[in-house]
Amino acid sequence: MSLPFLPRVTATVDLAAIRRNLGRVRQYAPRSKVMAAIKADAYGHGAVPVAASLQQAGVDALAVACLEEALVLRQAGLELPIVLLEGVLSAQEAAEAQRLRLQLVVHDRWQLELLAGLPDSVPLSLWFKLDTGMHRLGFAPGEAAALYAEARRRPAWTLAGWMTHLASADEIASPVTARQVQAFEQAVAGLPGARSIANSAGLVAWPQARADWVRPGLMLFGASPLPGKVGAELGLAPAMRLQSRLIAVREVAAGEAVGYGGSYVCPEPMRVGVVAVGYADGVHRILPTGAPVLIHGRRAPMIGRVSMDMITVDLRGLPQAQVGDPVLLWGPELPVEEIAGWAGTLAYELFCGLTNRVHFVHVG
């Protein structure tokens, strides 16, 4: 649908790139099924179009955090298996999850008791989550045999499998991941059910974590789960281009300050560009002077503070820049991982932090 106005900020999501990244996941873990993590609105990329594209590409299952996210997918007509990573919070949610044909992750005794209180006529497909070192959610590994026995006592319960979550898979030199994988394998040894261990970092960096199922999230969107690398170095295609445009070009005298608080003072007479994007769109206020944007394929450093609706950039190296020119905040030519580094955060947070002022376009 065409808009009656030109959007200030546009996020263009390349669904073909996401499908290529799914192919890259399968290259890393050719013997594993793929449960695509598309929680948080597919990491800010748009859950429904992303899920539909992944379904088209033959992904085996989807994973979301909560019931609301699963409901959106079912209402959109997605028929793939959907795994509810945090499980259900009440008997009412359990009944709705059963209606939506969701697979539930059970991570605590109170959830087990809640589900045990449901009528035997309510069929449930369950994953049991074991805490092997994350210490966030999950049963103690020593409880695995008892959990399996409990599942066998319930005729309406089907054991989908066992999972754990890796705490430090992005730290290649850390021994933590190897210990977690070993603890998990020992806990479920001899028990039926599929195994799932690896997140994006786990399946890239730890072959022993590529179990029956892998659960990629960030890498599907073309960003690297490993520090110090960008997606392209791992054979991934960045899926999002975040773009705004110049709305003013100013000639500012030497010694004049720019922006709130006057934190940047022009060292010489200079051209300053004003870009129509700010922290109300999801550009981090903490981004400092020097963080780059791309104009005419060339880098221009941000100067001064990020404000609610605007940033200012140094145009001394871009004499051709003029009002209306597109400005790339991140994309294939300017990796999101680099911008996240300037902000002292992760690509995850930049993606998920985009607000509803950003106009999304899905292509491919």
C-alpha positions as CSV (number, residue, x, y, z in Angstrom):
1,M,0.0,0.0,0.0
2,S,1.4,3.4,-1.0
3,L,1.6,6.0,1.7
4,P,0.3,9.6,1.3
5,F,3.6,10.8,2.8
6,L,7.3,10.1,2.7
7,P,8.3,8.1,5.9
8,R,11.0,9.8,8.1
9,V,12.6,6.4,8.9
10,T,12.3,3.2,7.0
11,A,13.5,-0.3,8.0
12,T,13.6,-2.4,4.8
13,V,13.7,-6.1,5.7
14,D,15.0,-8.5,3.0
15,L,13.1,-11.8,3.5
16,A,15.2,-13.5,0.9
17,A,18.3,-12.8,3.0
18,I,16.6,-14.4,6.0
19,R,15.9,-17.5,3.9
20,R,19.6,-17.6,2.8
21,N,20.6,-17.3,6.5
22,L,18.4,-20.3,7.3
23,G,20.3,-22.2,4.6
24,R,23.5,-21.1,6.3
25,V,22.2,-22.5,9.6
26,R,21.6,-25.8,7.8
27,Q,25.2,-25.8,6.5
28,Y,26.4,-25.4,10.1
29,A,24.1,-28.1,11.5
30,P,23.1,-30.4,8.6
31,R,21.8,-33.2,10.8
32,S,19.7,-31.0,13.1
33,K,16.2,-29.7,12.8
34,V,15.8,-26.0,13.0
35,M,13.5,-24.2,15.6
36,A,13.7,-20.6,14.5
37,A,13.5,-18.1,17.4
38,I,11.3,-15.3,16.3
39,K,10.3,-13.9,19.7
40,A,10.2,-10.1,20.2
41,D,8.5,-9.6,16.8
42,A,11.3,-11.6,15.1
43,Y,14.0,-9.5,16.8
44,G,12.3,-6.4,15.5
45,H,12.0,-7.6,11.9
46,G,8.3,-8.4,11.9
47,A,7.2,-11.8,13.2
48,V,4.4,-12.6,10.7
49,P,6.3,-11.9,7.4
50,V,9.4,-13.5,8.8
51,A,7.6,-16.6,10.0
52,A,5.8,-16.9,6.6
53,S,9.0,-16.6,4.7
54,L,10.7,-19.2,7.0
55,Q,7.7,-21.5,6.6
56,Q,8.1,-21.2,2.8
57,A,11.8,-22.1,3.2
58,G,11.0,-25.3,5.1
59,V,11.9,-24.4,8.7
60,D,10.9,-27.2,11.1
61,A,9.4,-25.1,13.9
62,L,9.2,-21.6,15.4
63,A,9.9,-20.5,18.9
64,V,8.4,-17.6,20.8
65,A,8.6,-16.3,24.3
66,C,5.0,-16.0,25.3
67,L,1.4,-16.9,24.4
68,E,0.7,-13.5,22.9
69,E,3.4,-13.9,20.3
70,A,2.1,-17.4,19.4
71,L,-1.4,-16.1,19.1
72,V,-0.4,-13.5,16.5
73,L,1.3,-16.2,14.4
74,R,-1.7,-18.6,14.5
75,Q,-4.1,-15.7,13.7
76,A,-2.0,-15.0,10.6
77,G,-2.4,-18.6,9.5
78,L,1.0,-20.0,10.4
79,E,0.6,-23.8,10.7
80,L,4.1,-24.8,11.8
81,P,4.9,-26.2,15.2
82,I,5.3,-23.3,17.6
83,V,7.3,-23.8,20.9
84,L,6.4,-21.5,23.8
85,L,9.9,-21.0,25.4
86,E,8.7,-19.6,28.8
87,G,5.7,-22.0,29.0
88,V,2.4,-21.0,30.4
89,L,1.6,-18.9,33.5
90,S,-1.9,-20.2,34.3
91,A,-4.5,-22.9,33.6
92,Q,-6.3,-20.5,31.3
93,E,-3.1,-20.0,29.3
94,A,-2.6,-23.8,29.2
95,A,-6.1,-24.3,27.7
96,E,-5.4,-21.6,25.1
97,A,-2.0,-23.1,24.3
98,Q,-3.7,-26.4,23.7
99,R,-6.3,-24.8,21.4
100,L,-3.5,-23.2,19.4
101,R,-1.6,-26.5,19.2
102,L,1.5,-25.1,20.9
103,Q,4.4,-27.1,22.4
104,L,5.2,-26.0,25.9
105,V,8.5,-25.6,27.6
106,V,8.2,-26.6,31.3
107,H,11.0,-25.2,33.4
108,D,9.8,-25.2,37.0
109,R,7.9,-27.4,39.5
110,W,5.0,-25.0,39.8
111,Q,4.4,-25.3,36.0
112,L,4.5,-29.1,36.3
113,E,1.9,-29.0,39.1
114,L,-0.3,-26.5,37.0
115,L,-0.3,-28.8,34.0
116,A,-0.9,-31.9,36.2
117,G,-4.1,-30.3,37.4
118,L,-5.6,-30.1,33.9
119,P,-8.1,-32.7,32.8
120,D,-6.6,-35.8,31.2
121,S,-8.6,-35.0,28.1
122,V,-6.3,-32.0,27.4
123,P,-3.4,-33.3,25.2
124,L,-0.1,-31.5,25.7
125,S,3.2,-31.6,23.9
126,L,6.1,-30.7,26.4
127,W,9.7,-29.8,26.3
128,F,11.5,-30.1,29.7
129,K,14.1,-27.5,30.3
130,L,17.2,-28.3,32.3
131,D,19.4,-25.7,34.0
132,T,23.0,-26.7,33.2
133,G,24.6,-23.4,34.3
134,M,22.6,-20.5,33.1
135,H,20.8,-20.4,36.4
136,R,17.8,-18.6,35.0
137,L,15.2,-21.2,34.1
138,G,15.1,-24.9,34.3
139,F,15.1,-28.0,36.4
140,A,18.2,-29.4,38.0
141,P,19.8,-31.9,35.7
142,G,19.4,-34.6,38.4
143,E,15.6,-34.3,38.1
144,A,15.5,-35.5,34.4
145,A,14.6,-39.1,35.2
146,A,11.8,-38.1,37.5
147,L,10.5,-35.7,34.9
148,Y,10.4,-38.4,32.4
149,A,8.6,-40.7,34.8
150,E,6.0,-38.0,35.5
151,A,5.4,-37.5,31.8
152,R,4.9,-41.3,31.3
153,R,2.2,-41.3,34.1
154,R,0.2,-38.7,32.1
155,P,-1.6,-40.3,29.2
156,A,-2.3,-36.9,27.6
157,W,1.3,-35.7,27.7
158,T,3.7,-36.2,24.8
159,L,7.4,-35.6,25.4
160,A,8.6,-33.5,22.6
161,G,12.1,-33.3,24.0
162,W,14.7,-31.8,26.4
163,M,16.4,-28.5,26.1
164,T,18.9,-26.3,27.9
165,H,20.3,-22.8,27.3
166,L,23.9,-21.8,26.9
167,A,25.1,-19.0,29.1
168,S,28.5,-18.2,27.4
169,A,28.5,-19.7,24.0
170,D,29.8,-16.4,22.5
171,E,33.0,-16.8,24.7
172,I,35.1,-19.1,22.6
173,A,37.8,-19.5,25.2
174,S,35.5,-20.1,28.1
175,P,35.1,-23.7,29.4
176,V,31.5,-23.0,30.5
177,T,29.8,-24.2,27.3
178,A,31.7,-27.5,27.2
179,R,30.7,-28.1,30.8
180,Q,27.0,-27.3,30.1
181,V,26.9,-29.6,27.1
182,Q,28.4,-32.4,29.1
183,A,26.0,-31.9,32.1
184,F,23.1,-31.9,29.7
185,E,24.1,-35.1,27.9
186,Q,24.7,-36.9,31.2
187,A,21.4,-35.8,32.6
188,V,19.4,-37.1,29.6
189,A,21.5,-40.2,28.8
190,G,19.3,-43.1,28.2
191,L,16.0,-41.1,28.2
192,P,13.8,-40.8,25.2
193,G,13.1,-37.5,23.5
194,A,14.8,-35.1,21.2
195,R,17.6,-32.9,22.4
196,S,18.1,-29.1,21.9
197,I,21.0,-27.1,23.1
198,A,22.4,-24.6,20.7
199,N,21.4,-21.0,20.2
200,S,23.1,-19.0,17.3
201,A,26.5,-18.7,19.0
202,G,26.3,-22.3,20.1
203,L,25.6,-23.7,16.7
204,V,28.3,-21.6,15.0
205,A,31.1,-22.1,17.6
206,W,30.4,-25.3,19.4
207,P,29.8,-28.4,17.1
208,Q,29.0,-30.6,20.2
209,A,26.0,-28.4,20.9
210,R,24.4,-29.1,17.5
211,A,21.9,-31.7,18.8
212,D,18.7,-33.0,17.3
213,W,17.3,-29.4,17.3
214,V,19.1,-26.0,17.0
215,R,17.5,-22.7,18.0
216,P,19.0,-19.9,15.9
217,G,17.7,-16.4,16.4
218,L,20.1,-13.5,15.7
219,M,22.0,-15.2,12.9
220,L,18.7,-15.6,10.9
221,F,18.7,-11.8,10.6
222,G,22.3,-11.7,9.4
223,A,24.1,-10.5,12.5
224,S,26.9,-12.2,14.1
225,P,26.4,-13.9,17.5
226,L,30.1,-13.8,18.2
227,P,31.9,-10.7,19.4
228,G,34.4,-9.1,17.1
229,K,32.8,-10.5,14.0
230,V,30.1,-9.2,11.6
231,G,27.6,-11.4,9.9
232,A,29.2,-11.5,6.5
233,E,32.3,-13.1,8.1
234,L,30.1,-16.0,9.1
235,G,28.5,-16.3,5.7
236,L,25.4,-14.5,6.8
237,A,23.4,-11.8,4.9
238,P,22.3,-8.7,6.8
239,A,18.5,-8.6,6.4
240,M,17.7,-5.0,7.6
241,R,18.5,-1.6,6.2
242,L,17.6,1.3,8.5
243,Q,17.4,4.5,6.6
244,S,16.4,8.1,7.1
245,R,17.3,11.3,5.2
246,L,18.9,14.7,5.5
247,I,16.3,17.4,6.4
248,A,18.8,20.3,6.7
249,V,22.3,21.3,5.8
250,R,23.8,24.1,7.8
251,E,26.9,26.2,7.6
252,V,28.2,26.5,11.2
253,A,31.0,28.9,12.2
254,A,34.2,27.8,14.0
255,G,33.7,27.8,17.8
256,E,29.9,27.3,17.6
257,A,28.3,24.5,19.5
258,V,25.9,22.0,18.0
259,G,22.9,20.3,19.7
260,Y,21.8,19.9,23.3
261,G,24.3,20.9,25.9
262,G,26.7,22.2,23.3
263,S,28.8,19.0,23.7
264,Y,30.3,19.4,20.2
265,V,32.1,22.6,19.2
266,C,33.0,23.1,15.6
267,P,36.8,23.2,15.2
268,E,36.5,25.2,12.0
269,P,33.7,26.5,9.7
270,M,31.9,23.4,8.6
271,R,28.8,21.9,7.0
272,V,26.5,20.2,9.5
273,G,23.7,17.9,8.3
274,V,20.5,17.2,10.3
275,V,19.0,13.7,9.9
276,A,15.4,12.9,10.7
277,V,15.9,10.1,13.2
278,G,16.4,10.0,17.0
279,Y,16.0,8.0,20.1
280,A,12.2,8.1,19.7
281,D,12.8,5.9,16.6
282,G,15.2,3.6,18.4
283,V,18.6,5.2,17.7
284,H,20.4,5.0,21.1
285,R,20.9,8.3,22.8
286,I,24.2,7.0,24.1
287,L,25.8,7.0,20.6
288,P,28.7,9.3,20.8
289,T,30.4,11.8,18.5
290,G,32.2,9.8,15.8
291,A,29.6,7.0,15.4
292,P,29.2,6.7,11.6
293,V,26.3,6.9,9.2
294,L,26.5,6.4,5.5
295,I,25.7,9.1,2.9
296,H,26.4,8.6,-0.8
297,G,28.2,5.4,0.2
298,R,30.7,7.4,2.4
299,R,30.9,7.6,6.1
300,A,29.9,10.7,8.0
301,P,30.5,10.9,11.7
302,M,27.7,11.9,14.1
303,I,28.4,15.0,16.2
304,G,26.8,16.1,19.4
305,R,24.0,14.4,21.2
306,V,21.3,12.2,19.8
307,S,18.0,14.0,20.4
308,M,14.4,12.7,20.3
309,D,13.8,13.2,16.6
310,M,17.2,14.2,15.1
311,I,20.9,13.6,14.9
312,T,23.5,15.9,13.5
313,V,26.4,14.7,11.3
314,D,29.7,16.2,10.0
315,L,29.5,16.8,6.3
316,R,33.0,18.2,5.8
317,G,33.9,15.1,3.7
318,L,30.7,15.2,1.7
319,P,30.4,18.5,-0.2
320,Q,27.8,17.0,-2.5
321,A,25.4,16.1,0.4
322,Q,22.1,18.0,0.2
323,V,18.6,18.0,1.8
324,G,16.7,14.9,0.8
325,D,19.7,12.6,0.5
326,P,19.2,9.1,2.1
327,V,21.2,8.4,5.2
328,L,21.9,4.8,6.2
329,L,22.0,4.1,10.0
330,W,22.8,0.4,9.5
331,G,22.6,-2.2,6.8
332,P,24.8,-4.5,4.6
333,E,27.2,-1.6,3.9
334,L,27.4,-0.5,7.5
335,P,27.1,-3.5,9.9
336,V,24.7,-3.2,12.8
337,E,27.4,-4.9,14.9
338,E,29.6,-1.9,14.5
339,I,26.9,0.6,15.5
340,A,26.1,-1.6,18.5
341,G,29.8,-1.4,19.5
342,W,29.6,2.4,19.4
343,A,26.6,2.3,21.7
344,G,28.2,-0.2,24.1
345,T,25.4,-2.8,23.4
346,L,24.5,-5.7,21.1
347,A,22.8,-5.9,17.8
348,Y,19.9,-7.6,19.5
349,E,19.1,-4.4,21.4
350,L,19.3,-2.2,18.4
351,F,16.9,-4.4,16.4
352,C,14.4,-4.8,19.2
353,G,14.6,-1.2,20.2
354,L,13.1,0.2,17.0
355,T,9.8,1.9,17.7
356,N,6.4,2.1,16.0
357,R,7.5,5.4,14.3
358,V,9.7,3.4,12.0
359,H,8.0,2.4,8.7
360,F,8.7,-1.3,7.9
361,V,8.9,-2.6,4.3
362,H,9.3,-6.3,3.6
363,V,10.9,-7.3,0.3
364,G,12.2,-10.5,-1.3
